Amino acid sequence: MNAEIIEFLEKSINDDSVQKIAVQLRENKITALTIRQCYLNDKALWNILRGVSKTTQLLQLALSVGILNSPNRVQILSSCLSANRSLSSLSIHGSELGDSGMKVLLKNLLRHPGLVALDVGDCRLGDVAVNYIKELLPGRANRRGLQYLVLSANPSITAYGWTNLFMAMSRGCCLHTLCVDFNLIGDMCLASLAVALSAHR
């Protein structure tokens, strides 16, 4: 059976659907899974992410707009990432993540061998989270560095945070795409970005 792309958008996900997703994940029948602005309880999310932790075929996972709305759910995702080795793309855009949530995810993101795309736009991140994210930029012997990073709509990141990120980019990274729209980035930060881009050529 060919692997599937599964999407749930703005709906309530019932127990039957949760069980079907979990089984398909364990049977390696899903390559991309999107759950966006849906209602599901903690147990349902745990069942789905337990399937994510066991699959070897899932490449893209998107849990966007309100799915990660508590520290407990962020911890569930982190535990899943500790076992999964197939993902290349993770989107948690529009989550209640914050700096503390980014710290929870960082340990297992750093250990993930294949993740090259991360969307943490509109996740209430600040300068502390940027310190964590910059650790994901360079490749290491046990993992690939980020090639695609979305930090859109995180206005709590200050000029200090952006400069810190751009300077880290200038010291070597794998990024091809960086999205920073809907943020407060001043001229001095743009100058730092220009330096980083020049060094990145």
Disulfide bonds with the S-S distance in Angstrom:
none
